[in-house]
Amino acid sequence: MADEQLLARGACSALVITCSDFRFKSVERAFLEAATLVDDYDLIARPGAARSLVAPREDAARDSMLAEIQMLWQLHRFERVLLLNHMSCRAYDDLATGDAQRPVHEAHLRAAAVEVECRFDGVAAEPYLIAMADGALRVERVAAE
């Protein structure tokens, strides 16, 4: 897409909410490219990603996250929200470590997806977890319960 066309657009396809952790940016970029979202998503990057919506350390974290999502939705009318947590997230050290990580992340991602869909009419939320599989980092869709 030409730069002029890109600047003229008023909407994007998705909002991506991910952790700010530097270790996972390459796998995130590859995932978003494979999902054909290059230059077609807004981005919120915060420690713990979905945690801010469902188990924030402070209420202000939830409030500011919801306000940011609301503002971006009003500006760009995305129809999808991709929620990406990752294993070995230091923002989760107080909630889960070791083998307990996966079920906590999956529960938080599912709950965050419900929260987003309830608050933003017509928006579909997709929960994903970045984890090691076969010796490489992979983005896995979190199944509904």
Backbone hydrogen bonds in HBPLUS format (Angstrom, degrees):
<---DONOR---> <-ACCEPTOR-->    atom                        ^
c    i                          cat <-CA-CA->   ^        H-A-AA   ^      H-
h    n   atom  resd res      DA  || num        DHA   H-A  angle D-A-AA Bond
n    s   type  num  typ     dist DA aas  dist angle  dist       angle   num
A0005-GLN N   A0002-ALA O   3.08 MM   3  5.29 117.0  2.49 101.6 116.5     1
A0006-LEU N   A0002-ALA O   2.95 MM   4  6.25 159.1  1.99 156.0 162.7     2
A0007-LEU N   A0003-ASP O   2.91 MM   4  6.14 163.1  1.94 153.7 157.5     3
A0008-ALA N   A0004-GLU O   3.08 MM   4  6.19 140.5  2.24 138.3 148.6     4
A0009-ARG N   A0006-LEU O   3.25 MM   3  5.46 150.1  2.35 103.5 111.8     5
A0012-CYS N   A0076-HIS O   3.09 MM  64  5.67 150.3  2.18 144.4 143.2     6
A0013-SER N   A0040-ASP O   3.19 MM  27  5.69 132.9  2.43 126.9 135.1     7
A0079-GLU N   A0013-SER O   3.24 MM  66  5.92 152.5  2.32 125.1 127.5     8
A0042-ASP N   A0014-ALA O   2.93 MM  28  6.45 151.7  2.01 146.9 152.5     9
A0015-LEU N   A0080-ARG O   2.87 MM  65  6.29 143.9  2.00 143.1 154.3    10
A0082-LEU N   A0015-LEU O   2.80 MM  67  6.24 157.5  1.85 161.5 168.6    11
A0016-VAL N   A0042-ASP O   2.86 MM  26  6.13 161.0  1.89 146.5 151.7    12
A0044-ILE N   A0016-VAL O   2.87 MM  28  6.24 158.9  1.91 166.3 168.7    13
A0017-ILE N   A0082-LEU O   2.84 MM  65  6.16 168.9  1.85 163.3 166.2    14
A0084-LEU N   A0017-ILE O   2.83 MM  67  6.14 171.7  1.83 168.1 169.0    15
A0018-THR N   A0044-ILE O   2.91 MM  26  6.36 160.2  1.95 162.4 168.6    16
A0046-ARG N   A0018-THR O   2.93 MM  28  6.43 150.8  2.01 157.8 159.3    17
A0028-GLU N   A0024-PHE O   3.03 MM   4  6.19 154.3  2.10 149.0 157.1    18
A0029-ARG N   A0025-LYS O   2.87 MM   4  6.04 165.9  1.89 152.2 155.6    19
A0030-ALA N   A0026-SER O   3.02 MM   4  6.23 165.6  2.04 151.1 154.9    20
A0031-PHE N   A0027-VAL O   2.98 MM   4  6.09 156.1  2.04 143.1 149.8    21
A0032-LEU N   A0028-GLU O   2.90 MM   4  6.16 163.2  1.92 157.0 161.2    22
A0033-GLU N   A0029-ARG O   2.87 MM   4  6.06 152.8  1.94 151.2 158.9    23
A0034-ALA N   A0030-ALA O   2.95 MM   4  6.13 161.2  1.98 146.9 152.0    24
A0035-ALA N   A0031-PHE O   2.98 MM   4  6.22 136.2  2.18 139.2 151.6    25
A0037-LEU N   A0032-LEU O   2.95 MM   5  5.40 165.1  1.98 161.9 162.3    26
A0036-THR N   A0033-GLU O   2.93 MM   3  4.99 154.8  2.00 110.7 114.1    27
A0040-ASP N   A0037-LEU O   2.89 MM   3  4.86 143.2  2.03 138.9 129.0    28
A0049-ALA N   A0046-ARG O   2.97 MM   3  5.17 166.0  1.99 129.0 132.0    29
A0051-ARG N   A0048-GLY O   2.99 MM   3  5.25 172.0  2.00 130.8 128.2    30
A0052-SER N   A0049-ALA O   3.28 MM   3  6.28 152.1  2.36 128.5 130.8    31
A0053-LEU N   A0050-ALA O   2.93 MM   3  5.53 145.8  2.05 116.8 126.0    32
A0054-VAL N   A0051-ARG O   3.14 MM   3  5.31 125.5  2.45 101.1 114.7    33
A0055-ALA N   A0051-ARG O   2.82 MM   4  5.08 162.2  1.85 143.8 148.9    34
A0061-ALA N   A0058-GLU O   3.00 MM   3  5.58 142.7  2.14 113.9 123.1    35
A0062-ARG N   A0059-ASP O   3.10 MM   3  5.38 118.6  2.50 103.6 117.1    36
A0063-ASP N   A0059-ASP O   3.00 MM   4  6.31 169.7  2.01 158.6 161.5    37
A0064-SER N   A0060-ALA O   2.89 MM   4  5.96 164.5  1.91 148.4 152.2    38
A0065-MET N   A0061-ALA O   3.04 MM   4  6.08 152.5  2.12 139.6 147.6    39
A0066-LEU N   A0062-ARG O   2.89 MM   4  6.11 170.6  1.90 159.4 161.3    40
A0067-ALA N   A0063-ASP O   2.98 MM   4  6.14 154.5  2.05 143.5 151.1    41
A0068-GLU N   A0064-SER O   2.94 MM   4  6.07 152.3  2.02 142.3 149.4    42
A0069-ILE N   A0065-MET O   2.93 MM   4  6.21 162.5  1.96 155.6 160.1    43
A0070-GLN N   A0066-LEU O   2.92 MM   4  6.04 164.4  1.94 147.5 152.3    44
A0071-MET N   A0067-ALA O   2.96 MM   4  6.14 161.3  2.00 146.5 151.1    45
A0072-LEU N   A0068-GLU O   3.01 MM   4  6.21 169.1  2.02 152.0 154.8    46
A0073-TRP N   A0069-ILE O   2.84 MM   4  5.99 158.0  1.89 154.2 160.9    47
A0074-GLN N   A0070-GLN O   2.94 MM   4  6.14 158.8  1.98 150.2 155.7    48
A0075-LEU N   A0071-MET O   2.97 MM   4  6.20 149.7  2.06 146.0 154.8    49
A0076-HIS N   A0072-LEU O   2.82 MM   4  5.85 163.7  1.84 153.5 157.4    50
A0077-ARG N   A0073-TRP O   2.83 MM   4  4.71 143.8  1.96 130.3 133.8    51
A0124-ALA N   A0079-GLU O   2.88 MM  45  6.23 166.6  1.90 150.0 148.4    52
A0081-VAL N   A0124-ALA O   2.88 MM  43  6.25 147.9  1.98 149.6 151.8    53
A0126-GLU N   A0081-VAL O   2.76 MM  45  6.10 160.7  1.79 165.3 168.0    54
A0083-LEU N   A0126-GLU O   2.88 MM  43  6.02 166.7  1.90 152.5 156.9    55
A0128-TYR N   A0083-LEU O   2.76 MM  45  5.88 150.3  1.85 170.1 176.8    56
A0085-ASN N   A0128-TYR O   3.15 MM  43  6.51 162.2  2.19 156.7 153.7    57
A0130-ILE N   A0085-ASN O   2.88 MM  45  6.26 154.1  1.94 139.4 147.7    58
A0087-MET N   A0130-ILE O   2.92 MM  43  6.24 160.2  1.96 177.4 173.0    59
A0092-TYR N   A0089-CYS O   2.99 MM   3  5.56 161.7  2.02 116.2 121.8    60
A0093-ASP N   A0090-ARG O   3.24 MM   3  5.11 169.4  2.25 104.3 106.8    61
A0095-LEU N   A0092-TYR O   2.81 MM   3  5.24 153.8  1.88 117.8 126.7    62
A0096-ALA N   A0092-TYR O   2.91 MM   4  5.93 169.6  1.92 172.1 173.5    63
A0100-ALA N   A0097-THR O   3.16 MM   3  5.63 143.4  2.30 142.3 137.4    64
A0101-GLN N   A0098-GLY O   3.25 MM   3  5.90 169.6  2.26 119.0 122.1    65
A0104-VAL N   A0101-GLN O   3.10 MM   3  5.38 118.4  2.50 105.7 120.9    66
A0105-HIS N   A0101-GLN O   2.91 MM   4  6.14 172.2  1.92 169.4 171.6    67
A0106-GLU N   A0102-ARG O   2.88 MM   4  6.03 171.9  1.89 162.5 165.0    68
A0107-ALA N   A0103-PRO O   2.99 MM   4  6.02 158.5  2.03 139.2 145.2    69
A0108-HIS N   A0104-VAL O   2.92 MM   4  6.12 162.4  1.95 153.5 158.6    70
A0109-LEU N   A0105-HIS O   2.81 MM   4  6.00 162.0  1.84 155.5 160.8    71
A0110-ARG N   A0106-GLU O   2.97 MM   4  6.13 162.0  2.00 149.0 153.6    72
A0111-ALA N   A0107-ALA O   2.98 MM   4  6.13 164.7  2.00 148.2 152.7    73
A0112-ALA N   A0108-HIS O   2.82 MM   4  5.96 157.5  1.87 150.0 156.6    74
A0113-ALA N   A0109-LEU O   2.96 MM   4  6.12 152.7  2.04 144.4 151.6    75
A0114-VAL N   A0110-ARG O   3.08 MM   4  6.40 157.3  2.13 149.7 155.1    76
A0115-GLU N   A0111-ALA O   2.95 MM   4  6.21 159.9  1.99 148.0 153.8    77
A0116-VAL N   A0112-ALA O   2.94 MM   4  6.16 163.8  1.97 153.1 156.3    78
A0117-GLU N   A0113-ALA O   3.02 MM   4  6.19 170.5  2.03 152.0 154.8    79
A0118-CYS N   A0114-VAL O   2.93 MM   4  6.05 150.9  2.01 150.7 158.4    80
A0119-ARG N   A0115-GLU O   3.11 MM   4  6.25 148.2  2.21 145.0 153.0    81
A0120-PHE N   A0116-VAL O   2.96 MM   4  5.98 149.0  2.06 156.8 164.1    82
A0123-VAL N   A0120-PHE O   3.13 MM   3  5.69 154.3  2.19 141.0 139.1    83
A0142-VAL N   A0127-PRO O   2.90 MM  15  5.46 176.5  1.90 139.5 140.2    84
A0129-LEU N   A0140-GLU O   2.83 MM  11  5.27 157.9  1.88 150.7 157.6    85
A0140-GLU N   A0129-LEU O   2.85 MM  11  5.27 168.8  1.86 145.1 149.0    86
A0131-ALA N   A0138-ARG O   2.95 MM   7  5.57 156.1  2.01 158.2 162.1    87
A0138-ARG N   A0131-ALA O   2.80 MM   7  5.57 156.9  1.86 152.5 158.8    88
A0133-ALA N   A0136-ALA O   2.80 MM   3  5.46 160.0  1.84 150.4 155.2    89
A0136-ALA N   A0133-ALA O   3.11 MM   3  5.46 160.3  2.15 113.2 119.3    90
